[in-house]
Amino acid sequence: MLLAETLLWAPILIRIVVPNQATRFLDSTSAWMTKNNRVLMTVVVLGLYFLFAGDARLLA
């Protein structure tokens, strides 16, 4: 939960703390995420699979 909140609040705080540099940083981050979308989604899906598989084995 903390990681999800951090990912939500980080761009907002960057925009507030350093507004001049924030646009360039956030644009480059967005471009990188768009370029690497397939790899990022694969990592997220596999991570969720291993998380739920591990939880199922612990609870069984």
mmJSON file of the N, C-alpha and C atoms, coordinates in Angstrom:
{"data_MODEL":{"atom_site":{
"group_PDB":["ATOM","ATOM","ATOM","ATOM","ATOM","ATOM","ATOM","ATOM","ATOM","ATOM","ATOM","ATOM","ATOM","ATOM","ATOM","ATOM","ATOM","ATOM","ATOM","ATOM","ATOM","ATOM","ATOM","ATOM","ATOM","ATOM","ATOM","ATOM","ATOM","ATOM","ATOM","ATOM","ATOM","ATOM","ATOM","ATOM","ATOM","ATOM","ATOM","ATOM","ATOM","ATOM","ATOM","ATOM","ATOM","ATOM","ATOM","ATOM","ATOM","ATOM","ATOM","ATOM","ATOM","ATOM","ATOM","ATOM","ATOM","ATOM","ATOM","ATOM","ATOM","ATOM","ATOM","ATOM","ATOM","ATOM","ATOM","ATOM","ATOM","ATOM","ATOM","ATOM","ATOM","ATOM","ATOM","ATOM","ATOM","ATOM","ATOM","ATOM","ATOM","ATOM","ATOM","ATOM","ATOM","ATOM","ATOM","ATOM","ATOM","ATOM","ATOM","ATOM","ATOM","ATOM","ATOM","ATOM","ATOM","ATOM","ATOM","ATOM","ATOM","ATOM","ATOM","ATOM","ATOM","ATOM","ATOM","ATOM","ATOM","ATOM","ATOM","ATOM","ATOM","ATOM","ATOM","ATOM","ATOM","ATOM","ATOM","ATOM","ATOM","ATOM","ATOM","ATOM","ATOM","ATOM","ATOM","ATOM","ATOM","ATOM","ATOM","ATOM","ATOM","ATOM","ATOM","ATOM","ATOM","ATOM","ATOM","ATOM","ATOM","ATOM","ATOM","ATOM","ATOM","ATOM","ATOM","ATOM","ATOM","ATOM","ATOM","ATOM","ATOM","ATOM","ATOM","ATOM","ATOM","ATOM","ATOM","ATOM","ATOM","ATOM","ATOM","ATOM","ATOM","ATOM","ATOM","ATOM","ATOM","ATOM","ATOM","ATOM","ATOM","ATOM","ATOM","ATOM","ATOM","ATOM","ATOM","ATOM"],
"id":[1,2,3,4,5,6,7,8,9,10,11,12,13,14,15,16,17,18,19,20,21,22,23,24,25,26,27,28,29,30,31,32,33,34,35,36,37,38,39,40,41,42,43,44,45,46,47,48,49,50,51,52,53,54,55,56,57,58,59,60,61,62,63,64,65,66,67,68,69,70,71,72,73,74,75,76,77,78,79,80,81,82,83,84,85,86,87,88,89,90,91,92,93,94,95,96,97,98,99,100,101,102,103,104,105,106,107,108,109,110,111,112,113,114,115,116,117,118,119,120,121,122,123,124,125,126,127,128,129,130,131,132,133,134,135,136,137,138,139,140,141,142,143,144,145,146,147,148,149,150,151,152,153,154,155,156,157,158,159,160,161,162,163,164,165,166,167,168,169,170,171,172,173,174,175,176,177,178,179,180],
"type_symbol":["N","C","C","N","C","C","N","C","C","N","C","C","N","C","C","N","C","C","N","C","C","N","C","C","N","C","C","N","C","C","N","C","C","N","C","C","N","C","C","N","C","C","N","C","C","N","C","C","N","C","C","N","C","C","N","C","C","N","C","C","N","C","C","N","C","C","N","C","C","N","C","C","N","C","C","N","C","C","N","C","C","N","C","C","N","C","C","N","C","C","N","C","C","N","C","C","N","C","C","N","C","C","N","C","C","N","C","C","N","C","C","N","C","C","N","C","C","N","C","C","N","C","C","N","C","C","N","C","C","N","C","C","N","C","C","N","C","C","N","C","C","N","C","C","N","C","C","N","C","C","N","C","C","N","C","C","N","C","C","N","C","C","N","C","C","N","C","C","N","C","C","N","C","C","N","C","C","N","C","C"],
"label_atom_id":["N","CA","C","N","CA","C","N","CA","C","N","CA","C","N","CA","C","N","CA","C","N","CA","C","N","CA","C","N","CA","C","N","CA","C","N","CA","C","N","CA","C","N","CA","C","N","CA","C","N","CA","C","N","CA","C","N","CA","C","N","CA","C","N","CA","C","N","CA","C","N","CA","C","N","CA","C","N","CA","C","N","CA","C","N","CA","C","N","CA","C","N","CA","C","N","CA","C","N","CA","C","N","CA","C","N","CA","C","N","CA","C","N","CA","C","N","CA","C","N","CA","C","N","CA","C","N","CA","C","N","CA","C","N","CA","C","N","CA","C","N","CA","C","N","CA","C","N","CA","C","N","CA","C","N","CA","C","N","CA","C","N","CA","C","N","CA","C","N","CA","C","N","CA","C","N","CA","C","N","CA","C","N","CA","C","N","CA","C","N","CA","C","N","CA","C","N","CA","C","N","CA","C","N","CA","C","N","CA","C"],
"label_alt_id":[null,null,null,null,null,null,null,null,null,null,null,null,null,null,null,null,null,null,null,null,null,null,null,null,null,null,null,null,null,null,null,null,null,null,null,null,null,null,null,null,null,null,null,null,null,null,null,null,null,null,null,null,null,null,null,null,null,null,null,null,null,null,null,null,null,null,null,null,null,null,null,null,null,null,null,null,null,null,null,null,null,null,null,null,null,null,null,null,null,null,null,null,null,null,null,null,null,null,null,null,null,null,null,null,null,null,null,null,null,null,null,null,null,null,null,null,null,null,null,null,null,null,null,null,null,null,null,null,null,null,null,null,null,null,null,null,null,null,null,null,null,null,null,null,null,null,null,null,null,null,null,null,null,null,null,null,null,null,null,null,null,null,null,null,null,null,null,null,null,null,null,null,null,null,null,null,null,null,null,null],
"label_comp_id":["MET","MET","MET","LEU","LEU","LEU","LEU","LEU","LEU","ALA","ALA","ALA","GLU","GLU","GLU","THR","THR","THR","LEU","LEU","LEU","LEU","LEU","LEU","TRP","TRP","TRP","ALA","ALA","ALA","PRO","PRO","PRO","ILE","ILE","ILE","LEU","LEU","LEU","ILE","ILE","ILE","ARG","ARG","ARG","ILE","ILE","ILE","VAL","VAL","VAL","VAL","VAL","VAL","PRO","PRO","PRO","ASN","ASN","ASN","GLN","GLN","GLN","ALA","ALA","ALA","THR","THR","THR","ARG","ARG","ARG","PHE","PHE","PHE","LEU","LEU","LEU","ASP","ASP","ASP","SER","SER","SER","THR","THR","THR","SER","SER","SER","ALA","ALA","ALA","TRP","TRP","TRP","MET","MET","MET","THR","THR","THR","LYS","LYS","LYS","ASN","ASN","ASN","ASN","ASN","ASN","ARG","ARG","ARG","VAL","VAL","VAL","LEU","LEU","LEU","MET","MET","MET","THR","THR","THR","VAL","VAL","VAL","VAL","VAL","VAL","VAL","VAL","VAL","LEU","LEU","LEU","GLY","GLY","GLY","LEU","LEU","LEU","TYR","TYR","TYR","PHE","PHE","PHE","LEU","LEU","LEU","PHE","PHE","PHE","ALA","ALA","ALA","GLY","GLY","GLY","ASP","ASP","ASP","ALA","ALA","ALA","ARG","ARG","ARG","LEU","LEU","LEU","LEU","LEU","LEU","ALA","ALA","ALA"],
"label_asym_id":["A","A","A","A","A","A","A","A","A","A","A","A","A","A","A","A","A","A","A","A","A","A","A","A","A","A","A","A","A","A","A","A","A","A","A","A","A","A","A","A","A","A","A","A","A","A","A","A","A","A","A","A","A","A","A","A","A","A","A","A","A","A","A","A","A","A","A","A","A","A","A","A","A","A","A","A","A","A","A","A","A","A","A","A","A","A","A","A","A","A","A","A","A","A","A","A","A","A","A","A","A","A","A","A","A","A","A","A","A","A","A","A","A","A","A","A","A","A","A","A","A","A","A","A","A","A","A","A","A","A","A","A","A","A","A","A","A","A","A","A","A","A","A","A","A","A","A","A","A","A","A","A","A","A","A","A","A","A","A","A","A","A","A","A","A","A","A","A","A","A","A","A","A","A","A","A","A","A","A","A"],
"label_entity_id":["1","1","1","1","1","1","1","1","1","1","1","1","1","1","1","1","1","1","1","1","1","1","1","1","1","1","1","1","1","1","1","1","1","1","1","1","1","1","1","1","1","1","1","1","1","1","1","1","1","1","1","1","1","1","1","1","1","1","1","1","1","1","1","1","1","1","1","1","1","1","1","1","1","1","1","1","1","1","1","1","1","1","1","1","1","1","1","1","1","1","1","1","1","1","1","1","1","1","1","1","1","1","1","1","1","1","1","1","1","1","1","1","1","1","1","1","1","1","1","1","1","1","1","1","1","1","1","1","1","1","1","1","1","1","1","1","1","1","1","1","1","1","1","1","1","1","1","1","1","1","1","1","1","1","1","1","1","1","1","1","1","1","1","1","1","1","1","1","1","1","1","1","1","1","1","1","1","1","1","1"],
"label_seq_id":[1,1,1,2,2,2,3,3,3,4,4,4,5,5,5,6,6,6,7,7,7,8,8,8,9,9,9,10,10,10,11,11,11,12,12,12,13,13,13,14,14,14,15,15,15,16,16,16,17,17,17,18,18,18,19,19,19,20,20,20,21,21,21,22,22,22,23,23,23,24,24,24,25,25,25,26,26,26,27,27,27,28,28,28,29,29,29,30,30,30,31,31,31,32,32,32,33,33,33,34,34,34,35,35,35,36,36,36,37,37,37,38,38,38,39,39,39,40,40,40,41,41,41,42,42,42,43,43,43,44,44,44,45,45,45,46,46,46,47,47,47,48,48,48,49,49,49,50,50,50,51,51,51,52,52,52,53,53,53,54,54,54,55,55,55,56,56,56,57,57,57,58,58,58,59,59,59,60,60,60],
"pdbx_PDB_ins_code":[null,null,null,null,null,null,null,null,null,null,null,null,null,null,null,null,null,null,null,null,null,null,null,null,null,null,null,null,null,null,null,null,null,null,null,null,null,null,null,null,null,null,null,null,null,null,null,null,null,null,null,null,null,null,null,null,null,null,null,null,null,null,null,null,null,null,null,null,null,null,null,null,null,null,null,null,null,null,null,null,null,null,null,null,null,null,null,null,null,null,null,null,null,null,null,null,null,null,null,null,null,null,null,null,null,null,null,null,null,null,null,null,null,null,null,null,null,null,null,null,null,null,null,null,null,null,null,null,null,null,null,null,null,null,null,null,null,null,null,null,null,null,null,null,null,null,null,null,null,null,null,null,null,null,null,null,null,null,null,null,null,null,null,null,null,null,null,null,null,null,null,null,null,null,null,null,null,null,null,null],
"Cartn_x":[0.825,0.0,0.872,1.936,2.824,3.462,3.854,4.458,3.47,2.234,1.209,0.996,0.973,0.798,2.01,3.197,4.41,4.395,3.985,3.925,2.876,1.871,0.839,1.318,1.914,2.29,3.606,4.506,5.819,5.73,4.969,4.896,4.289,3.333,2.708,3.721,4.469,5.472,6.599,7.002,8.04,7.554,6.308,5.736,5.691,5.437,5.359,6.746,7.689,9.011,9.869,9.939,10.761,9.925,9.062,8.148,8.852,9.985,10.662,11.256,11.874,12.492,11.508,10.367,9.421,8.89,8.593,8.019,8.972,10.226,11.212,11.395,11.513,11.698,10.495,9.302,8.097,7.851,8.176,8.031,8.997,10.249,11.21,10.843,10.326,9.875,8.695,7.776,6.62,7.05,7.983,8.475,9.165,9.955,10.63,9.619,8.596,7.578,6.781,6.512,5.806,6.655,7.944,8.857,9.0,9.047,9.273,8.002,6.866,5.579,5.446,5.838,5.684,6.509,7.738,8.589,8.029,7.6,7.044,5.794,4.912,3.691,4.005,5.009,5.412,5.918,6.728,7.247,6.113,5.169,4.036,3.189,2.867,2.029,2.739,4.011,4.745,4.879,5.117,5.202,3.909,2.784,1.489,1.239,1.614,1.447,2.232,3.505,4.327,3.832,3.337,2.788,1.589,0.637,-0.567,-0.267,0.659,1.03,1.692,2.548,3.182,2.188,1.272,0.235,-0.639,-0.989,-1.842,-1.14,0.157,0.899,1.059,1.217,1.33,0.022,-1.083,-2.387,-2.932,-2.315,-2.816,-2.382],
"Cartn_y":[-1.193,0.0,1.261,1.213,2.371,2.659,1.609,1.801,2.439,1.999,2.572,4.05,4.387,5.792,6.623,6.057,6.768,7.062,6.062,6.27,7.301,7.452,8.453,9.85,9.968,11.281,11.826,10.965,11.423,12.469,12.25,13.285,14.596,14.498,15.711,16.498,15.802,16.48,17.057,16.335,16.859,18.136,18.146,19.329,20.516,20.26,21.329,21.825,20.891,21.253,21.929,21.358,21.924,22.055,23.05,23.153,23.371,24.061,24.344,23.087,22.247,21.028,19.867,19.988,18.873,18.466,19.426,19.106,18.247,18.636,17.872,16.472,16.388,15.095,14.179,14.717,13.9,13.497,14.376,14.025,12.908,13.003,11.949,10.633,10.695,9.48,8.859,9.684,9.189,8.552,9.179,8.622,7.283,7.181,5.92,4.828,5.16,4.168,3.738,4.664,4.326,3.408,3.714,2.907,1.499,1.371,0.083,-0.518,-0.161,-0.594,-2.113,-2.796,-4.255,-4.935,-4.503,-5.094,-4.789,-3.561,-3.19,-3.999,-4.166,-4.94,-6.411,-6.941,-8.327,-8.505,-7.579,-7.648,-7.541,-6.65,-6.489,-7.757,-8.308,-9.514,-10.692,-10.897,-11.996,-11.787,-10.558,-10.265,-10.577,-10.198,-10.513,-12.014,-12.703,-14.158,-14.819,-14.456,-15.059,-14.678,-13.476,-13.052,-13.908,-14.05,-14.828,-16.319,-16.824,-18.24,-18.519,-17.618,-17.783,-17.685,-16.738,-16.608,-17.852,-18.396,-19.589,-20.77,-20.896,-22.002,-21.794,-20.556,-20.296,-20.574,-20.264,-20.434,-21.852,-22.669,-24.046,-24.973],
"Cartn_z":[0.0,0.0,0.0,0.776,0.848,-0.508,-1.222,-2.54,-3.507,-3.468,-4.343,-4.032,-2.765,-2.388,-2.786,-2.653,-3.044,-4.539,-5.334,-6.782,-7.164,-6.335,-6.593,-6.201,-5.03,-4.505,-5.05,-5.511,-5.976,-7.091,-8.162,-9.206,-8.709,-7.8,-7.26,-6.442,-5.588,-4.764,-5.614,-6.642,-7.535,-8.201,-8.63,-9.281,-8.316,-7.029,-6.031,-5.638,-5.412,-4.897,-5.963,-7.141,-8.219,-9.494,-9.551,-10.701,-12.038,-12.026,-13.295,-13.926,-13.108,-13.621,-13.7,-13.062,-12.977,-14.343,-15.175,-16.483,-17.301,-17.35,-18.123,-17.536,-16.205,-15.543,-15.752,-15.541,-15.681,-17.131,-18.072,-19.487,-19.884,-19.405,-19.745,-19.071,-17.85,-17.164,-17.893,-18.329,-19.075,-20.396,-21.082,-22.348,-22.116,-21.044,-20.726,-20.411,-19.631,-19.281,-20.51,-21.41,-22.644,-23.517,-23.616,-24.42,-23.853,-22.539,-21.885,-21.3,-21.852,-21.316,-21.266,-22.324,-22.378,-21.282,-21.094,-20.058,-18.675,-18.455,-17.155,-16.833,-17.799,-17.558,-17.312,-18.013,-17.781,-16.358,-15.898,-14.53,-13.518,-13.743,-12.821,-12.783,-13.957,-14.006,-13.348,-13.659,-13.026,-11.522,-11.116,-9.686,-8.965,-9.559,-8.951,-8.925,-10.003,-10.035,-8.902,-8.767,-7.718,-6.33,-6.173,-4.886,-4.504,-5.428,-5.127,-5.014,-5.825,-5.725,-4.377,-3.947,-2.642,-1.506,-1.597,-0.565,-0.503,-1.663,-1.693,-1.035,-1.261,-0.642,0.853,1.274,2.711,3.436,2.794,3.43,3.299,2.433,2.235,3.355],
"occupancy":[1.0,1.0,1.0,1.0,1.0,1.0,1.0,1.0,1.0,1.0,1.0,1.0,1.0,1.0,1.0,1.0,1.0,1.0,1.0,1.0,1.0,1.0,1.0,1.0,1.0,1.0,1.0,1.0,1.0,1.0,1.0,1.0,1.0,1.0,1.0,1.0,1.0,1.0,1.0,1.0,1.0,1.0,1.0,1.0,1.0,1.0,1.0,1.0,1.0,1.0,1.0,1.0,1.0,1.0,1.0,1.0,1.0,1.0,1.0,1.0,1.0,1.0,1.0,1.0,1.0,1.0,1.0,1.0,1.0,1.0,1.0,1.0,1.0,1.0,1.0,1.0,1.0,1.0,1.0,1.0,1.0,1.0,1.0,1.0,1.0,1.0,1.0,1.0,1.0,1.0,1.0,1.0,1.0,1.0,1.0,1.0,1.0,1.0,1.0,1.0,1.0,1.0,1.0,1.0,1.0,1.0,1.0,1.0,1.0,1.0,1.0,1.0,1.0,1.0,1.0,1.0,1.0,1.0,1.0,1.0,1.0,1.0,1.0,1.0,1.0,1.0,1.0,1.0,1.0,1.0,1.0,1.0,1.0,1.0,1.0,1.0,1.0,1.0,1.0,1.0,1.0,1.0,1.0,1.0,1.0,1.0,1.0,1.0,1.0,1.0,1.0,1.0,1.0,1.0,1.0,1.0,1.0,1.0,1.0,1.0,1.0,1.0,1.0,1.0,1.0,1.0,1.0,1.0,1.0,1.0,1.0,1.0,1.0,1.0,1.0,1.0,1.0,1.0,1.0,1.0],
"B_iso_or_equiv":[0.0,0.0,0.0,0.0,0.0,0.0,0.0,0.0,0.0,0.0,0.0,0.0,0.0,0.0,0.0,0.0,0.0,0.0,0.0,0.0,0.0,0.0,0.0,0.0,0.0,0.0,0.0,0.0,0.0,0.0,0.0,0.0,0.0,0.0,0.0,0.0,0.0,0.0,0.0,0.0,0.0,0.0,0.0,0.0,0.0,0.0,0.0,0.0,0.0,0.0,0.0,0.0,0.0,0.0,0.0,0.0,0.0,0.0,0.0,0.0,0.0,0.0,0.0,0.0,0.0,0.0,0.0,0.0,0.0,0.0,0.0,0.0,0.0,0.0,0.0,0.0,0.0,0.0,0.0,0.0,0.0,0.0,0.0,0.0,0.0,0.0,0.0,0.0,0.0,0.0,0.0,0.0,0.0,0.0,0.0,0.0,0.0,0.0,0.0,0.0,0.0,0.0,0.0,0.0,0.0,0.0,0.0,0.0,0.0,0.0,0.0,0.0,0.0,0.0,0.0,0.0,0.0,0.0,0.0,0.0,0.0,0.0,0.0,0.0,0.0,0.0,0.0,0.0,0.0,0.0,0.0,0.0,0.0,0.0,0.0,0.0,0.0,0.0,0.0,0.0,0.0,0.0,0.0,0.0,0.0,0.0,0.0,0.0,0.0,0.0,0.0,0.0,0.0,0.0,0.0,0.0,0.0,0.0,0.0,0.0,0.0,0.0,0.0,0.0,0.0,0.0,0.0,0.0,0.0,0.0,0.0,0.0,0.0,0.0,0.0,0.0,0.0,0.0,0.0,0.0],
"pdbx_formal_charge":[null,null,null,null,null,null,null,null,null,null,null,null,null,null,null,null,null,null,null,null,null,null,null,null,null,null,null,null,null,null,null,null,null,null,null,null,null,null,null,null,null,null,null,null,null,null,null,null,null,null,null,null,null,null,null,null,null,null,null,null,null,null,null,null,null,null,null,null,null,null,null,null,null,null,null,null,null,null,null,null,null,null,null,null,null,null,null,null,null,null,null,null,null,null,null,null,null,null,null,null,null,null,null,null,null,null,null,null,null,null,null,null,null,null,null,null,null,null,null,null,null,null,null,null,null,null,null,null,null,null,null,null,null,null,null,null,null,null,null,null,null,null,null,null,null,null,null,null,null,null,null,null,null,null,null,null,null,null,null,null,null,null,null,null,null,null,null,null,null,null,null,null,null,null,null,null,null,null,null,null],
"auth_seq_id":[1,1,1,2,2,2,3,3,3,4,4,4,5,5,5,6,6,6,7,7,7,8,8,8,9,9,9,10,10,10,11,11,11,12,12,12,13,13,13,14,14,14,15,15,15,16,16,16,17,17,17,18,18,18,19,19,19,20,20,20,21,21,21,22,22,22,23,23,23,24,24,24,25,25,25,26,26,26,27,27,27,28,28,28,29,29,29,30,30,30,31,31,31,32,32,32,33,33,33,34,34,34,35,35,35,36,36,36,37,37,37,38,38,38,39,39,39,40,40,40,41,41,41,42,42,42,43,43,43,44,44,44,45,45,45,46,46,46,47,47,47,48,48,48,49,49,49,50,50,50,51,51,51,52,52,52,53,53,53,54,54,54,55,55,55,56,56,56,57,57,57,58,58,58,59,59,59,60,60,60],
"auth_comp_id":["MET","MET","MET","LEU","LEU","LEU","LEU","LEU","LEU","ALA","ALA","ALA","GLU","GLU","GLU","THR","THR","THR","LEU","LEU","LEU","LEU","LEU","LEU","TRP","TRP","TRP","ALA","ALA","ALA","PRO","PRO","PRO","ILE","ILE","ILE","LEU","LEU","LEU","ILE","ILE","ILE","ARG","ARG","ARG","ILE","ILE","ILE","VAL","VAL","VAL","VAL","VAL","VAL","PRO","PRO","PRO","ASN","ASN","ASN","GLN","GLN","GLN","ALA","ALA","ALA","THR","THR","THR","ARG","ARG","ARG","PHE","PHE","PHE","LEU","LEU","LEU","ASP","ASP","ASP","SER","SER","SER","THR","THR","THR","SER","SER","SER","ALA","ALA","ALA","TRP","TRP","TRP","MET","MET","MET","THR","THR","THR","LYS","LYS","LYS","ASN","ASN","ASN","ASN","ASN","ASN","ARG","ARG","ARG","VAL","VAL","VAL","LEU","LEU","LEU","MET","MET","MET","THR","THR","THR","VAL","VAL","VAL","VAL","VAL","VAL","VAL","VAL","VAL","LEU","LEU","LEU","GLY","GLY","GLY","LEU","LEU","LEU","TYR","TYR","TYR","PHE","PHE","PHE","LEU","LEU","LEU","PHE","PHE","PHE","ALA","ALA","ALA","GLY","GLY","GLY","ASP","ASP","ASP","ALA","ALA","ALA","ARG","ARG","ARG","LEU","LEU","LEU","LEU","LEU","LEU","ALA","ALA","ALA"],
"auth_asym_id":["A","A","A","A","A","A","A","A","A","A","A","A","A","A","A","A","A","A","A","A","A","A","A","A","A","A","A","A","A","A","A","A","A","A","A","A","A","A","A","A","A","A","A","A","A","A","A","A","A","A","A","A","A","A","A","A","A","A","A","A","A","A","A","A","A","A","A","A","A","A","A","A","A","A","A","A","A","A","A","A","A","A","A","A","A","A","A","A","A","A","A","A","A","A","A","A","A","A","A","A","A","A","A","A","A","A","A","A","A","A","A","A","A","A","A","A","A","A","A","A","A","A","A","A","A","A","A","A","A","A","A","A","A","A","A","A","A","A","A","A","A","A","A","A","A","A","A","A","A","A","A","A","A","A","A","A","A","A","A","A","A","A","A","A","A","A","A","A","A","A","A","A","A","A","A","A","A","A","A","A"],
"auth_atom_id":["N","CA","C","N","CA","C","N","CA","C","N","CA","C","N","CA","C","N","CA","C","N","CA","C","N","CA","C","N","CA","C","N","CA","C","N","CA","C","N","CA","C","N","CA","C","N","CA","C","N","CA","C","N","CA","C","N","CA","C","N","CA","C","N","CA","C","N","CA","C","N","CA","C","N","CA","C","N","CA","C","N","CA","C","N","CA","C","N","CA","C","N","CA","C","N","CA","C","N","CA","C","N","CA","C","N","CA","C","N","CA","C","N","CA","C","N","CA","C","N","CA","C","N","CA","C","N","CA","C","N","CA","C","N","CA","C","N","CA","C","N","CA","C","N","CA","C","N","CA","C","N","CA","C","N","CA","C","N","CA","C","N","CA","C","N","CA","C","N","CA","C","N","CA","C","N","CA","C","N","CA","C","N","CA","C","N","CA","C","N","CA","C","N","CA","C","N","CA","C","N","CA","C","N","CA","C","N","CA","C"],
"pdbx_PDB_model_num":[1,1,1,1,1,1,1,1,1,1,1,1,1,1,1,1,1,1,1,1,1,1,1,1,1,1,1,1,1,1,1,1,1,1,1,1,1,1,1,1,1,1,1,1,1,1,1,1,1,1,1,1,1,1,1,1,1,1,1,1,1,1,1,1,1,1,1,1,1,1,1,1,1,1,1,1,1,1,1,1,1,1,1,1,1,1,1,1,1,1,1,1,1,1,1,1,1,1,1,1,1,1,1,1,1,1,1,1,1,1,1,1,1,1,1,1,1,1,1,1,1,1,1,1,1,1,1,1,1,1,1,1,1,1,1,1,1,1,1,1,1,1,1,1,1,1,1,1,1,1,1,1,1,1,1,1,1,1,1,1,1,1,1,1,1,1,1,1,1,1,1,1,1,1,1,1,1,1,1,1]
}}}
